[in-house]
Amino acid sequence: KRIVEKTAEANGTTATFELDPYSNPVTYNNPELTGRVLPSLRKVAGDANVKEIPLITGSEDFAYFAQAVPSFFFMVGVTPQATDVTTAPANHSPLFYLDEKAIPIATPAMTQIVVDYLK
């Protein structure tokens, strides 16, 4: 909100920032559950391949589940290794490219999470 208002002000005009009331809420990872799940992901993918990203205002319909029960949302990196993830097309772009070598990590990762959680 501040960025929108101040950028407009700096350019001699006004602007308002509003979130669409029909959009998904921000996805929230429960901190305690996150702490329990990260070691499972590291077992499967290795320490160097598990990264916590800074907070972003991304939304996903999964956020509705996270409002009801403690939740953890993670992504399996499918950006080709030679591509800068900060400039790669997002998954809803027609230019998105999925490196299929990353897919086989998803099932073992989810399985490890479940096995460790149920212990």
Phi, psi and omega in degrees: 000314182297318180298315180298311183295316183288326177295316177298314180300318180296340180253017173076026179218190177231157177205154176236153180243127178222140173271139177298122183294347181260007179275166178290150176289166177294135178286132184237124174270125177296123184301319180294315179294321177302316178299328179282328187274325184305318177300326178295316178296321180293327176300319184278313188261344184091147182307317185292342185257002177248117183233133171271126181268156177298160178299137176226164180263038176291149177230156187202147180295342174303335181303331178294322175295317182295338175285335184265325182219153176304131187223163177218121180249127177226160180241144174266120182295119180240010177284132179306143186303326182278003184254137177286117184296336181284343180242356180292145177300140180288166186295344177263007179272146175292347178268358181301136177232127182258121176278105186294347177295340181276342186297317183298350177279337186296311182294313176298325179295311180296320179297316180297320177301312182296313181300312180294321181295320183286344176292000000 
